[in-house]
């Protein structure tokens, strides 16, 4: 991907990005994401939008939210609301389109480009409004998933479209192979094992059994 120029702001639909990355088989490394999109540009803001279940004892996205908040992101959260529809069924409302659109318009006078991580067609009008103000809009989403996760009209309206699958190597979380652990003692022949002593430390693991009297 070419280096960006001018003042750039990132607007990340957290739930949408998570679903896209999982469909493509990788986890996003958010530090690498900042490095990639800040290359050659002035990265003014990186907004991350996510809904949270406030009534749960433990919210699974809370560790990620806390990490982002301390590592260069402006995190915008919203409590998930439950309601009962006309048929008496319980529904969950978890949409942050309005919050994202308002923040994007507020920042429009201060940036040259906005990068939107979402394929949601509801952002069509937002793109048009930003472009009228001379803002370049780039969409990051995916067409290669089954089904594609980007609205065709959203992609056509954007100034640029970046296929998320093409960024997998750059944005994917690195994994490291575990080092082989040297055994503390040679394994004893099976026929000599008579009593069991289970011992373990973080670094090494002793044989599962030690002969009596030795």
C-alpha positions, 0 to 999 in steps of 0.5 A, a space after each residue: 500500500 502506498 504511503 499516505 499524505 497529509 492529515 489522516 483520521 481512521 474511523 474503525 467500526 470495531 464489530 465490523 472489522 472483527 467480523 471481517 478479519 475472522 472471515 479472512 482468518 486472522 486477528 488484527 494487530 492494532 499497533 501495526 495498523 497504526 504504523 501502516 496507516 500512519 506511514 508518510 502521513 500525519 495520523 491525526 486521530 484513530 477512532 475505534 467504535 464498539 458496543 459493550 454489555 454493561 450489565 455483564 460481570 465481565 465484558 469480553 471486549 473490555 481488555 481490548 478497549 482498555 489496551 486501545 485507550 492507552 495505545 493511541 486510539 480514541 475509543 468510543 463505547 456505547 452500552 448495548 440496549 435490549 428491547 422487545 419488538 412488536 412480536 414480543 421478542 427480545 432484541 438487542 440494539 447495538 449500532 454506532 453509525 450515528 456516533 461515527 458519522 457525527 465525529 467524522 463530520 466534526 473532524 472534517 475541517 481538520 483532515 485531508 483523508 478519512 479511512 473508514 474500516 467498514 462495509 456498512 452501506 449506511 455510510 453512503 451519505 456520510 461519504 458524499 458529505 465528506 467528499 463535498 467538503 474536499 475530504 478524500 474517503 478510503 474504505 477498508 473492507 473485503 470482497 473476497 469473503 463469502 458473502 462479500 462484506 462491503 456494500 457495492 454502492 459504498 465501495 463505488 462512492 469511495 475515492 479508494 477501496 482497500 481489500 482487507 485480505 491484501 493487508 493480512 500480512 501487514 496487519 495480522 497479529 504475529 505468532 511465535 513458535 514455542 521454544 523446545 524445552 530441554 528435559 531436566 532428566 532422561 526419561 526412565 524405562 517404562 518397566 522401572 516406573 513404580 511410583 508417581 511424583 508429579 512436579 512442574 515449573 514454568 520452565 521445565 517439566 520433570 518426568 511423570 514418574 521417578 523410581 523408588 529408592 533412587 
